[in-house]
Amino acid sequence: MRHFRTHHPLFFILVMPILILSGLMITTTLTKPQLTALTLSNYDRYICVIRTPVSNPLRILTLSSHNAQKLADSLCQKTQIQEKYDSIEITSRRRDFLQAKHIFNQQYDLIFNRLHVITGVAPEYALFYSVLTNGPDYSLYWLSNKSPVELSSDYFSDKHLGLLADPLSQSYYLQPMNRLKAAGVNLNDKQILLYPDLRSLYLAFRTGAVDIIPSAAEINLDFDTKPDFRTLIGEHLESGVWLVSKKVPEQLHCLLANNVSRLLTNEPGFRQKDAPCVTP
């Protein structure tokens, strides 16, 4: 085999332009600011940049990526937010991700979770956070294909149910299992498949690994899941509470409360409990 020498004239004519162009493309890719959603392992993070360099973000911790990008983009456009912060960073993690150190260190400026979870990990959370607003009530559904879910042993005899591998999850474990038990439907261990996060749960449903999963309101759309049937499990379920760090200026509280509430108020399956906040 003949070796093509780098000092050969054809090397500079044919190869060098390609190498130079490739180098420019790599440099552009490495230096271009990343302003879109970043998917990292088992959780989602979205960053909306107001200005660079980013050194003072408003950090938000939620339970779901539902409307996370809309919330961040909305806050990024608010003048009051722009005067105080240089970016909005929203991280979505499971309910049991929250730890005492997150509360004590005020690692997040806004936190959405169930109050019993918050008090369980940090009983004295009120030293560091205040209640900003209650999350909306929501509806919970069974998602299924081919036929709507029936709470009967005959219907579930050949079905596989997907749930979160979190026995304390109200929406994705407790509520569905309670409804089955109350109806006298008992599934064996092979019929219940547990998944570590919502993304893998919805993927299992889309690919047919399971026949049925629970879904909170319209969150299934976040994971590109369009079932044939949605069957109601329960209504007026409490979603959680928003906490605001005491490091966040009080003059921003109303703006933040109204923004986190407004995104879900007009969506099917969600009903906001608190009245809009009015600045004195």
C-alpha positions as CSV (number, residue, x, y, z in Angstrom):
1,M,0.0,0.0,0.0
2,R,1.3,3.4,-0.9
3,H,1.6,6.0,1.9
4,F,0.4,9.5,1.1
5,R,3.1,11.9,2.3
6,T,2.0,15.2,3.9
7,H,4.5,17.1,1.9
8,H,3.0,15.8,-1.4
9,P,1.5,18.8,-3.4
10,L,-1.9,17.1,-3.5
11,F,-2.0,17.0,0.2
12,F,-2.2,20.8,0.4
13,I,-4.7,21.0,-2.5
14,L,-7.1,18.3,-1.4
15,V,-6.7,17.5,2.3
16,M,-5.7,20.7,4.0
17,P,-8.9,22.7,3.2
18,I,-10.9,19.9,4.7
19,L,-8.8,19.9,7.9
20,I,-9.1,23.7,8.2
21,L,-12.9,23.6,7.7
22,S,-13.2,20.8,10.3
23,G,-11.2,22.8,12.8
24,L,-13.4,25.8,12.4
25,M,-16.5,23.7,12.9
26,I,-15.1,22.1,16.0
27,T,-14.1,25.5,17.4
28,T,-17.6,27.0,16.7
29,T,-19.2,24.0,18.4
30,L,-17.1,24.3,21.5
31,T,-17.5,28.1,21.9
32,K,-21.2,28.4,21.1
33,P,-23.1,29.1,24.4
34,Q,-25.4,26.3,25.5
35,L,-28.8,27.9,26.0
36,T,-31.1,24.9,25.5
37,A,-32.3,22.1,27.7
38,L,-29.6,19.8,29.0
39,T,-30.6,16.2,29.7
40,L,-28.4,14.6,32.3
41,S,-28.7,11.0,33.4
42,N,-32.0,10.5,35.2
43,Y,-33.1,14.1,35.5
44,D,-33.7,17.2,33.4
45,R,-32.2,20.6,33.6
46,Y,-33.1,23.7,31.6
47,I,-31.2,26.9,31.6
48,C,-32.4,30.2,30.3
49,V,-29.5,32.7,30.1
50,I,-30.2,36.4,30.6
51,R,-26.6,37.6,30.3
52,T,-23.1,36.1,30.4
53,P,-21.0,35.2,32.3
54,V,-23.5,33.1,34.3
55,S,-22.6,33.5,38.0
56,N,-25.9,34.3,39.8
57,P,-28.7,32.0,38.6
58,L,-32.2,31.8,40.1
59,R,-32.3,28.0,40.9
60,I,-35.6,26.1,40.9
61,L,-36.1,22.5,41.9
62,T,-39.3,20.8,40.7
63,L,-40.7,17.2,40.6
64,S,-41.4,17.2,36.8
65,S,-40.1,18.8,33.7
66,H,-43.7,19.7,32.8
67,N,-43.7,23.4,31.7
68,A,-40.2,23.9,33.1
69,Q,-38.9,25.5,29.9
70,K,-42.0,27.8,29.7
71,L,-41.5,28.9,33.3
72,A,-37.8,29.6,32.8
73,D,-38.4,31.5,29.6
74,S,-41.2,33.5,31.2
75,L,-39.1,34.5,34.2
76,C,-36.1,35.4,32.0
77,Q,-38.2,38.1,30.3
78,K,-39.2,39.8,33.6
79,T,-37.4,43.1,34.2
80,Q,-37.4,42.6,38.0
81,I,-35.7,39.2,37.5
82,Q,-33.2,40.5,35.1
83,E,-32.1,43.2,37.6
84,K,-31.3,40.5,40.2
85,Y,-30.3,37.3,38.3
86,D,-28.3,36.5,35.2
87,S,-30.1,33.2,34.4
88,I,-32.9,30.8,35.4
89,E,-31.9,27.2,36.1
90,I,-34.7,24.6,36.5
91,T,-33.8,21.1,37.7
92,S,-36.4,18.3,37.8
93,R,-35.8,15.4,40.2
94,R,-37.8,12.7,41.9
95,R,-39.6,13.6,45.2
96,D,-37.0,11.7,47.3
97,F,-34.1,13.6,45.8
98,L,-34.6,16.4,48.3
99,Q,-32.2,16.3,51.3
100,A,-31.7,18.3,54.4
101,K,-28.5,19.9,53.0
102,H,-30.5,21.4,50.2
103,I,-32.7,23.2,52.7
104,F,-30.0,24.2,55.2
105,N,-27.7,25.5,52.4
106,Q,-30.6,27.1,50.5
107,Q,-29.2,25.5,47.4
108,Y,-32.4,26.3,45.5
109,D,-34.3,29.6,45.4
110,L,-37.6,27.9,44.7
111,I,-38.6,24.3,45.6
112,F,-41.7,22.4,44.6
113,N,-42.5,19.3,46.6
114,R,-45.0,17.7,48.9
115,L,-45.1,19.4,52.3
116,H,-44.8,16.1,54.2
117,V,-41.6,15.3,52.3
118,I,-40.1,18.7,53.1
119,T,-40.9,18.5,56.8
120,G,-39.7,14.9,56.8
121,V,-36.2,15.8,55.7
122,A,-36.0,19.2,57.4
123,P,-38.6,19.8,60.2
124,E,-37.2,23.3,60.7
125,Y,-37.4,24.3,57.0
126,A,-39.2,27.5,58.0
127,L,-35.9,28.9,59.2
128,F,-34.7,29.0,55.6
129,Y,-37.8,29.0,53.4
130,S,-41.3,30.4,53.4
131,V,-44.4,29.0,51.6
132,L,-44.8,30.9,48.4
133,T,-48.0,29.3,47.1
134,N,-49.8,26.0,47.0
135,G,-49.5,24.0,43.8
136,P,-52.7,23.2,41.9
137,D,-55.1,20.3,42.4
138,Y,-54.8,17.8,39.6
139,S,-56.5,14.8,38.1
140,L,-54.9,11.4,37.8
141,Y,-55.5,8.9,35.0
142,W,-54.9,5.4,33.8
143,L,-53.3,5.4,30.3
144,S,-54.1,2.4,28.1
145,N,-54.3,1.3,24.5
146,K,-56.9,-0.8,22.7
147,S,-59.5,-0.5,25.5
148,P,-60.2,1.7,28.6
149,V,-59.1,0.4,32.0
150,E,-61.7,-1.5,34.0
151,L,-61.1,-2.2,37.7
152,S,-61.8,-5.9,37.5
153,S,-59.7,-9.0,37.9
154,D,-60.8,-10.2,34.4
155,Y,-59.5,-7.0,32.7
156,F,-56.1,-7.1,34.5
157,S,-55.6,-10.9,34.2
158,D,-53.3,-10.5,31.2
159,K,-52.1,-7.0,31.7
160,H,-48.8,-5.5,32.9
161,L,-48.8,-2.3,35.0
162,G,-45.9,0.1,35.0
163,L,-45.3,2.2,38.2
164,L,-42.4,4.2,39.7
165,A,-40.0,2.3,41.9
166,D,-41.0,4.6,44.7
167,P,-43.6,3.2,47.1
168,L,-44.2,6.7,48.5
169,S,-45.1,8.3,45.2
170,Q,-48.7,9.4,45.5
171,S,-49.4,9.6,41.7
172,Y,-47.2,6.9,40.4
173,Y,-47.5,4.2,43.0
174,L,-49.9,4.7,46.0
175,Q,-53.0,6.1,44.3
176,P,-53.0,3.4,41.5
177,M,-52.3,0.6,43.9
178,N,-54.9,1.8,46.4
179,R,-57.6,1.9,43.7
180,L,-56.7,-1.6,42.6
181,K,-56.8,-3.0,46.2
182,A,-60.1,-1.3,46.9
183,A,-61.6,-2.9,43.8
184,G,-60.3,-6.3,44.8
185,V,-57.8,-6.5,42.0
186,N,-54.6,-8.3,43.0
187,L,-51.7,-8.4,40.6
188,N,-48.8,-10.8,40.9
189,D,-45.2,-9.7,41.0
190,K,-44.7,-10.4,37.3
191,Q,-47.5,-8.1,36.4
192,I,-46.1,-5.0,38.1
193,L,-43.0,-3.5,36.5
194,L,-41.2,-0.7,38.4
195,Y,-39.1,2.0,36.7
196,P,-36.6,4.5,38.3
197,D,-38.0,7.7,36.7
198,L,-40.9,9.1,34.7
199,R,-39.0,9.1,31.4
200,S,-38.4,5.3,31.5
201,L,-41.9,4.7,32.7
202,Y,-43.5,6.5,29.8
203,L,-41.0,4.9,27.4
204,A,-42.1,1.5,28.6
205,F,-45.7,2.3,27.9
206,R,-44.9,3.7,24.4
207,T,-42.9,0.7,23.4
208,G,-45.4,-1.8,24.8
209,A,-43.3,-3.2,27.6
210,V,-46.3,-2.4,29.9
211,D,-50.0,-2.1,29.0
212,I,-51.1,0.5,31.6
213,I,-49.5,3.3,33.5
214,P,-50.8,6.1,35.7
215,S,-50.4,9.7,34.5
216,A,-50.9,13.0,36.2
217,A,-53.1,15.2,34.0
218,E,-51.3,16.1,30.7
219,I,-47.7,15.2,31.8
220,N,-47.8,12.3,29.3
221,L,-47.5,14.9,26.5
222,D,-44.1,15.9,27.9
223,F,-42.9,12.4,27.0
224,D,-44.5,12.3,23.6
225,T,-47.1,9.7,24.8
226,K,-50.5,9.7,23.2
227,P,-52.6,6.9,24.6
228,D,-55.8,5.5,23.0
229,F,-57.6,5.9,26.3
230,R,-57.4,8.0,29.5
231,T,-59.5,6.6,32.4
232,L,-59.9,8.7,35.5
233,I,-58.3,7.5,38.7
234,G,-59.0,10.5,41.0
235,E,-59.7,14.2,41.0
236,H,-58.8,17.1,43.2
237,L,-55.5,15.6,44.3
238,E,-53.0,17.9,46.0
239,S,-49.8,18.3,44.0
240,G,-47.6,20.0,46.5
241,V,-46.3,23.4,47.7
242,W,-43.9,26.0,46.4
243,L,-41.2,27.2,48.9
244,V,-39.1,30.3,48.4
245,S,-35.7,30.8,49.9
246,K,-35.4,33.7,52.4
247,K,-32.4,34.9,50.3
248,V,-34.9,35.9,47.5
249,P,-36.0,39.5,47.9
250,E,-39.6,39.8,49.1
251,Q,-40.5,42.2,46.3
252,L,-40.1,39.3,43.9
253,H,-42.4,36.9,45.8
254,C,-45.7,38.0,44.1
255,L,-44.1,37.9,40.6
256,L,-42.7,34.4,41.3
257,A,-46.0,33.1,42.8
258,N,-48.1,34.3,39.9
259,N,-45.7,32.9,37.3
260,V,-45.5,29.4,38.8
261,S,-49.3,29.4,39.2
262,R,-50.2,30.8,35.8
263,L,-48.7,28.0,33.7
264,L,-51.0,25.4,35.0
265,T,-54.2,27.3,35.8
266,N,-55.7,27.0,32.3
267,E,-54.6,23.5,31.5
268,P,-57.1,20.6,31.6
269,G,-56.8,18.5,34.8
270,F,-55.2,21.3,36.8
271,R,-57.0,23.7,39.2
272,Q,-55.2,26.5,41.0
273,K,-56.1,26.7,44.7
274,D,-54.7,30.1,45.7
275,A,-55.9,33.4,44.4
276,P,-53.5,35.5,42.4
277,C,-50.9,37.3,44.5
278,V,-51.3,41.1,44.6
279,T,-48.4,43.4,45.5
280,P,-49.3,45.8,48.3
